[in-house]
């Protein structure tokens, strides 16, 4: 909302977003691409796809799964680990990522979308 209680226009939002990217020294990324990164990151954190879909306002989880949920290396590693466990192989225990590495992954996803 702006100072008068009206919704902020997309043009104003985009202007401030581009300035923030420049100020932070980040490459220009379309504002819409943030949806892709957030959806992927939420799924990576274990949020059920139904919740991510609802959060994004999709009427079907198919839209979320096909368009917004990008498969990345961590998903592939989790799938491989699940298969290892199913087949009886012991996988090395992995500690949860630090907040720094989680944020780095988020920015990498944003920039690659």
CORDARA-V491897 format. One line per field, one symbol per residue. psi: psi as a letter, one per 40 degrees, with the letter a starting at -180 (. if undefined). burial: b if it has 24 or more other ideal C-beta (glycine too) atoms within 12 Angstrom, else e. A space follows every 50 residues. Layout:
psi->???
burial->???
This chain:
psi->iaeeeiihiddddddddddddddefiihhiddddddddddddddeehidd dddddefieiedddddddghhaddddddddddddddeeihihhhiiiidd ddddddddddde.
burial->eeeeeeeeeeeeeeeebeeeeeeeeeeebeeebbbbbbbbbbbbeeeebe ebbeebeeeeeeebeeebbbeeebeeeeeeeeeeeeeeeeeeeeeeeeee eeeebbeebbeeb
